[in-house]
Amino acid sequence: MKYLVLLGDGMADYPLPGLGGKTPLEVAYTPHMDWIAGKGTIGLVDTIPQGFTPGSDVAIMSILGYDPLKYYTGRGPLEAASMGVKLGEMDIAYRCNLVTLSNDGDPVMLDFTAGHISTSEAREIVKYLQEKLSGDECDFFPGISYRHIFVWHNGSDRIQTTPPHDIVGKRTGEYLPQGDRSDFLLRVMDEAKILLRNHPANARRIAEGKRPANAIWLWGQGRAPQLSKIAEKYGLKGGMISAVDLLKGLGIYAGLTPIEVEGATGYIDTNYRGKAEKALEALRVMDFVFVHVEAPDEMGHEGNVEGKIKAIEDFDEKVVGTVLEALPKLGPARLMVLSDHPTPITLRTHASSPSPFAVFSTELQENMGKGLSFSEKSAEESGLLISPGTKLLNLFIQNWSSFISKQDLGVQ
């Protein structure tokens, strides 16, 4: 049996008055996800444990079968792993965003992506920060676009930080790092702001009418987590496809091989079809492949409803459609499509509500076939809720047939 998971990050949403009370998923043209939901099984999955800030790190950890209450330490170490950054026992890894702040006393978070700065420009800036600010206490490591890593050696994890995408348009003063030894982080952030003020890359960006990367924002800290390997648990060889370091790192800790795709950007211009083709190619030698597409989530953060609808439609046509076309050639297989969490247009950040998932199996007796479409409303109407979400992968891989046979009314 082959297992393939296709995840559209943040696809789920809330009804919007501008869409006639429908969600972007309901409005988007998604014939392939609708086919999977209609012929297979659709339901809701609860991926965010109570008390956790909703985010892809926690949600996808749940989807991969790891209880965040037990295993989650922060997103920083996950992204560090994707870059090959080895953390010592006392190291704390922070996510380090290049951001754009306003030029006043208590600056406003104007853009948590620094205008979706290019990776080449960002690497130039992060390398400069490493030269000027690193030492025995800390190091900077370049990632992709605005996403980078800061490692505090012998640092403290008893600090409160705030994701920059949660405070767009707000004054940043009350959201700065607080807690044990936070003065060190504040000093690093202040010194970086001074250094970046006159950096050549920012001068070029301003001249080109682009937003400068005039500050760093430290958040998402944690120590290296200790996860069991999916390959060992299920006896499967698996891979992870994502342009986002967070997901690559989580896959590495879970024992999944990172699979690179040319043109994968983590944005709306990503190589959707290339991801699907690489997944199908990997399944020739692997048993399990997880494909992550970030674009719908990015559009949710931007509050861009048209962009989110387009991202969902591109995901359906170029990722899900490409996989469905090849599905008969895979032999016995189970295919899952899902959203990890809602990223509502109205909130422009993540929410904790359960999200829709749908599973189709080439073993036809493993499908419920209720004819429902793929949407939040249909998933709720199905009566099927997987909670906690950590149950989902085990059901999908080991117990789907027996699970479906017990769902006479589609209610768990």
Residue, then its C-alpha position, 0 to 999 in steps of 0.5 A: m500500500k502507498y500513502l500520500v498526504l496532500l496538505g493545503d496550508g490554511m485552506a480552511d476559513y470562515p464564511l465571508p459576507g463578500l462571498g455571499g456567506k461562503t468560505p474561499l473553499e466553497v467558492a473555489y473551483t475544486p473538482h478534484m478535492d470534491w471528487i475525493a470527498g464525494k467518492g471517499t470519506i470527508g470529516l473534520v480533524d482537530t489539530i490544535p490542542q487546547g492551550f496551544t497557539p494555532g500554527s502549522d508547527v503544532a497542527i502538522m505535528s498532530i497530523l504526523g501523529y505526535d502529541p504536541l503536549k508531549y513533543y512540542t518545544g517550539r518552531g525554531p528548532l524544527e526550522a533549524a533542523s531543515m537547514g542542517v543546524k545542529l543544536g547543542e543540549m543547551d541551545i535555544a533556536y529562534r525563528c528570525n524574521l526579516v521584517t519591515l518596521s515603521n521609523d518611529g519611537d514605538p514602531v508599527m509592524l508594517d510587513f512580517t516578510a520584508g516585502h517577501i524579500s528574495t532569498s539572495e538579498a536575505r542571505e546577504i543581510v543575514k551573513y552581515l548580521q552573523e559577521k557583526l553580531s555572532g560570537d560565543e553567545c549567538d549565531f545567525f543562519p540564513g534560510i529562505s526569503y524572510r525566514h531565518i534562524f537565530v541560535w542562543h547558546n546556553g540561552s533561556d527558554r522561559i521567554q514569551t515571544t509573539p509571531p510577527h504575522d499576528i501583529v501586522g499594523k500594530r505597535t510592536g513595543e508590548y509584543l517584544p520578548q519578555g521574561d528570563r534574560s530577555d534583555f539579551l534578545l532585545r539588545v540583539m534586535d536593537e543592534a540589528k536594527i541599527l546595522l540594517r538601517n544603512h545596509p546596501a541591500n535595503a538601499r537597493r530595495i527602497a530605490e526599487g520601491k520595495r519594503p526594506a528588511n530594516a529589522i529582525w523579529l525573534w520568536g518561536q523559540g525552543r530546544a531540539p525535540q525528541l521524536s520517534k521515527i515514522a519509518e520505525k513506527y510503521g515500517l515505511k520509507g517516507g519523504m516530505i515535500s515543502a518549501v517551508d523550513l519548518l515543515k522540512g525540519l519537522g519531517i527530518y525529526a520524524g525520519l522523513t527524507p526531504i525531497e527538493v522541488e525546483g521552483a518551490t517558493g512557499y508562496i503563490d508562485t510556487n511550482y505546484r505541479g512540480k511538487a505533485e510530480k516529485a511526489l509520484e516519482a518518490l512513490r516509486v521507491m517510497d511508501f509514504v510521501f507528505v506534500h505541503v503547499e504554503a500558498p493558501d496560508e500566505m494569502g490568508h495572512e495577507g487578507n487577500v481573498e482573491g489570492k486565497i481562492k486562486a491558491i486553492e484552485d491551483f492546489d486542486e488543479k496542479v497538485v491534487g489533479t496531477v496525483l489523481e490522474a496517476l493514482p490508478k498506476l500506483g497500485p493499492a493506495r490511500l490518498m488524503v487531502l486536508s487543511d491543517h488549520p484555518t487561516p481566516i481572511t477576517l483574522r489574517t492569522h491562524a485559528s484553532s477550529p477543526s479543519p476538513f480532511a478527505v481520504f480516498s482509497t483504491e480499495l473501494q470498500e474503504n470509502m464511504g462515498k456520500g457524495l459530499s464536496f470538499s468544504e468546511k460545511s460538508a466536513e461538518e455535515s458528515g458528522l465525522l470528527i477526528s479528535p485529537g488530531t494525533k489519531l489521524l495518521n495512525l488511522f490512515i496508515q494502519n486502521w482505515s479499513s476497520f475504522i470505516s467499517k464501523q462508521d455506519l452513520g459517518v459519526q465518531 
